[in-house]
Amino acid sequence: MNRPLEPLHGTDVLAALRAATGARHARLDSGLPLSADHPTLADYAAHLRMLRDWLAPLERWLGGFTDGPQAEPTLPPQDRLALIAADLDEPGMDAVHAGGRAPAPARPRQASAAYRWGAAYVIEGSQLGGAVLYARLCGPLAPHPLRYLRGEAQGPGLRWRAFLQALRARVTTPEEIAECCAGACAAFDAILALAPPQGATSAS
C-alpha cells in the first residue's frame, strides 16, 4: 500500500499528481458528509470533525520540518484548525456528537521535501473545493457563517496559483515527482480512512 511510486519520465508534476490521485479524489468527493443532495448543519458538523481529525496530525507532522512547503515565502501559514473550531462553536452545532475515528496513520519522520509537497497539494486543493461548497451552501445553511468553507476574503485562487508555481519550481526530477505523488496519495488515504461509509450521510 505504501510502496514508492516508480519515477515518471517527462511528466509535469501537476499532471502526474492528477493522474495518481484521480480515483481517490472521486471516492472522496462522493463520500463526504456534504455530498448529500440537501446537506444539513449536522452534515457540516460531521464534515468539519472529519477535516479536523485529518488536518491536526497532518499539520503537526508538516510543522516538524523547516524546508519544503513550510519554508515557501509565498505561502504564509493559515490557521485552518481555528476556523474549524470557530464553526463548530456556532449555535446548532453542539448537539452533534462525533463518532469513532480511525487512528492517525504513521507519518515518515524522514520524508523528503517532495513527498511533503504532495501532502501539501492535497491540503491546498481542499480549499478550492471549500469555495465551491460555500457558494452552494451559504444560503441553505444560513445564518451559519461557514468560515472554513468561505476561507480568505479574496478566495483561494491567488494562493492556489502561488502554490502551483512553487510546486512546479521545487519538484522537477522524475524521482521527486514520484515522491510527490506518493505523499499526495498518502494524504488522500488518510482522509478516506475518516470518511463515513457510503450511504451513511444524512438525507433530508
C-alpha positions as CSV (number, residue, x, y, z in Angstrom):
1,M,0.0,0.0,0.0
2,N,2.9,2.4,0.8
3,R,5.2,1.2,-2.0
4,P,7.1,4.1,-3.6
5,L,5.8,5.1,-7.0
6,E,8.1,4.5,-10.0
7,P,9.8,7.6,-11.3
8,L,7.7,9.3,-14.0
9,H,9.8,10.4,-17.0
10,G,8.9,13.5,-19.0
11,T,5.8,14.3,-16.9
12,D,4.8,17.6,-15.4
13,V,4.3,17.3,-11.7
14,L,0.7,18.6,-11.7
15,A,-0.3,16.2,-14.5
16,A,1.4,13.3,-12.5
17,L,-0.5,14.3,-9.3
18,R,-3.8,14.4,-11.0
19,A,-3.2,11.0,-12.6
20,A,-2.0,9.5,-9.3
21,T,-4.8,10.8,-7.1
22,G,-7.8,11.0,-9.5
23,A,-9.5,7.8,-8.3
24,R,-9.0,8.8,-4.7
25,H,-10.3,12.3,-5.3
26,A,-13.5,10.9,-6.9
27,R,-14.1,8.5,-4.0
28,L,-13.7,11.3,-1.5
29,D,-16.0,13.7,-3.3
30,S,-18.8,11.1,-3.3
31,G,-18.2,10.1,0.3
32,L,-18.0,13.5,2.1
33,P,-20.8,14.3,4.6
34,L,-21.6,17.3,2.4
35,S,-22.2,15.2,-0.7
36,A,-25.8,14.7,0.2
37,D,-28.4,16.3,-2.0
38,H,-29.6,18.7,0.8
39,P,-26.8,18.9,3.4
40,T,-27.8,20.0,6.9
41,L,-25.9,21.6,9.8
42,A,-25.4,18.1,11.1
43,D,-23.7,17.1,7.9
44,Y,-21.5,20.2,8.1
45,A,-20.5,19.4,11.7
46,A,-19.6,15.9,10.6
47,H,-17.6,17.3,7.7
48,L,-15.7,19.7,10.0
49,R,-14.8,17.0,12.5
50,M,-13.6,14.7,9.8
51,L,-11.3,17.5,8.4
52,R,-10.1,18.4,11.9
53,D,-9.2,14.8,12.7
54,W,-7.3,14.7,9.3
55,L,-5.7,18.1,9.4
56,A,-4.5,18.2,13.0
57,P,-2.0,15.3,12.9
58,L,-1.0,16.2,9.3
59,E,-0.2,19.8,10.1
60,R,1.7,18.8,13.2
61,W,3.8,16.4,11.1
62,L,4.5,19.0,8.4
63,G,5.3,21.6,11.1
64,G,8.2,19.5,12.2
65,F,10.2,20.3,9.1
66,T,11.9,23.6,8.2
67,D,12.2,23.0,4.4
68,G,9.8,22.2,1.6
69,P,6.4,23.8,1.6
70,Q,6.8,25.1,5.1
71,A,9.7,27.3,4.0
72,E,8.0,28.7,0.9
73,P,7.8,32.5,1.4
74,T,4.8,32.8,-1.0
75,L,2.7,30.5,1.2
76,P,2.2,32.1,4.6
77,P,0.8,29.8,7.3
78,Q,-3.0,29.5,7.6
79,D,-4.8,28.5,10.8
80,R,-7.4,26.3,9.3
81,L,-8.0,24.5,12.5
82,A,-9.0,27.7,14.2
83,L,-11.7,28.2,11.5
84,I,-12.9,24.7,12.1
85,A,-13.1,25.2,15.8
86,A,-15.0,28.5,15.4
87,D,-17.5,26.9,13.1
88,L,-18.1,24.0,15.5
89,D,-18.8,26.5,18.3
90,E,-21.7,28.1,16.4
91,P,-25.2,27.6,17.7
92,G,-26.9,24.5,16.4
93,M,-23.6,22.6,16.1
94,D,-23.1,21.5,19.7
95,A,-25.8,18.8,19.6
96,V,-24.0,16.8,17.0
97,H,-21.7,14.2,18.5
98,A,-18.6,12.9,16.8
99,G,-18.4,9.2,16.2
100,G,-15.3,6.9,16.5
101,R,-12.4,7.9,14.4
102,A,-9.7,5.9,12.7
103,P,-6.2,6.3,14.3
104,A,-4.0,8.8,12.5
105,P,-1.6,6.9,10.2
106,A,2.1,7.0,10.9
107,R,4.0,9.7,9.0
108,P,7.5,9.1,7.8
109,R,9.9,11.0,10.0
110,Q,12.4,11.4,7.3
111,A,10.1,12.2,4.4
112,S,11.6,14.1,1.6
113,A,10.6,17.7,0.7
114,A,9.0,16.4,-2.5
115,Y,6.8,13.9,-0.5
116,R,5.7,16.7,1.7
117,W,4.9,18.9,-1.3
118,G,2.5,16.1,-2.3
119,A,0.7,16.2,1.1
120,A,0.5,20.0,0.9
121,Y,-1.0,19.7,-2.6
122,V,-4.0,17.8,-1.0
123,I,-4.4,20.3,1.8
124,E,-4.2,23.4,-0.5
125,G,-6.5,21.8,-3.1
126,S,-9.2,21.1,-0.5
127,Q,-9.6,24.9,-0.1
128,L,-10.8,25.1,-3.8
129,G,-13.5,22.5,-3.0
130,G,-14.4,24.5,0.1
131,A,-15.1,27.6,-2.0
132,V,-17.4,25.6,-4.3
133,L,-19.3,24.2,-1.3
134,Y,-19.6,27.7,0.3
135,A,-21.3,29.1,-2.8
136,R,-23.7,26.1,-2.8
137,L,-24.5,26.1,1.0
138,C,-24.2,29.7,2.3
139,G,-27.9,30.2,1.6
140,P,-29.4,26.9,2.7
141,L,-27.2,26.8,5.9
142,A,-27.6,30.4,6.9
143,P,-27.2,32.1,9.3
144,H,-24.1,29.8,10.0
145,P,-21.1,31.8,8.7
146,L,-19.4,28.7,7.2
147,R,-16.0,30.2,8.0
148,Y,-13.9,27.2,7.0
149,L,-15.6,26.9,3.6
150,R,-15.5,30.6,2.9
151,G,-11.8,30.9,3.7
152,E,-10.0,34.1,2.8
153,A,-11.9,37.1,1.6
154,Q,-10.2,37.1,-1.8
155,G,-10.9,33.5,-2.3
156,P,-8.5,30.6,-2.7
157,G,-7.4,31.3,-6.3
158,L,-4.4,33.5,-5.6
159,R,-2.9,31.2,-3.0
160,W,-3.6,28.2,-5.2
161,R,-1.7,29.7,-8.2
162,A,1.2,30.7,-5.9
163,F,1.3,27.1,-4.6
164,L,1.3,25.6,-8.1
165,Q,4.1,27.9,-9.2
166,A,6.2,27.0,-6.2
167,L,5.4,23.2,-6.6
168,R,6.5,23.2,-10.2
169,A,9.7,25.1,-9.3
170,R,10.6,22.8,-6.4
171,V,9.6,19.3,-7.7
172,T,11.1,18.7,-11.1
173,T,13.0,15.5,-11.4
174,P,11.3,12.1,-12.1
175,E,12.3,10.9,-8.7
176,E,10.9,14.0,-7.0
177,I,7.7,13.8,-8.9
178,A,7.2,10.1,-7.9
179,E,7.9,11.1,-4.2
180,C,5.4,13.9,-4.5
181,C,2.7,11.6,-5.9
182,A,3.3,9.2,-3.0
183,G,2.9,11.9,-0.5
184,A,-0.4,13.1,-2.1
185,C,-1.8,9.6,-2.2
186,A,-0.9,9.0,1.5
187,A,-2.7,12.3,2.4
188,F,-5.8,11.2,0.4
189,D,-5.7,7.7,2.0
190,A,-5.6,9.3,5.5
191,I,-8.8,11.3,4.9
192,L,-10.6,8.5,3.1
193,A,-10.0,6.4,6.3
194,L,-12.0,9.0,8.2
195,A,-14.9,9.4,5.7
196,P,-18.2,7.9,6.6
197,P,-19.2,4.6,4.9
198,Q,-21.0,5.1,1.6
199,G,-24.7,5.8,2.3
200,A,-24.1,6.9,5.9
201,T,-24.5,10.7,5.2
202,S,-27.8,12.1,6.3
203,A,-30.6,12.6,3.9
204,S,-33.4,15.2,4.1
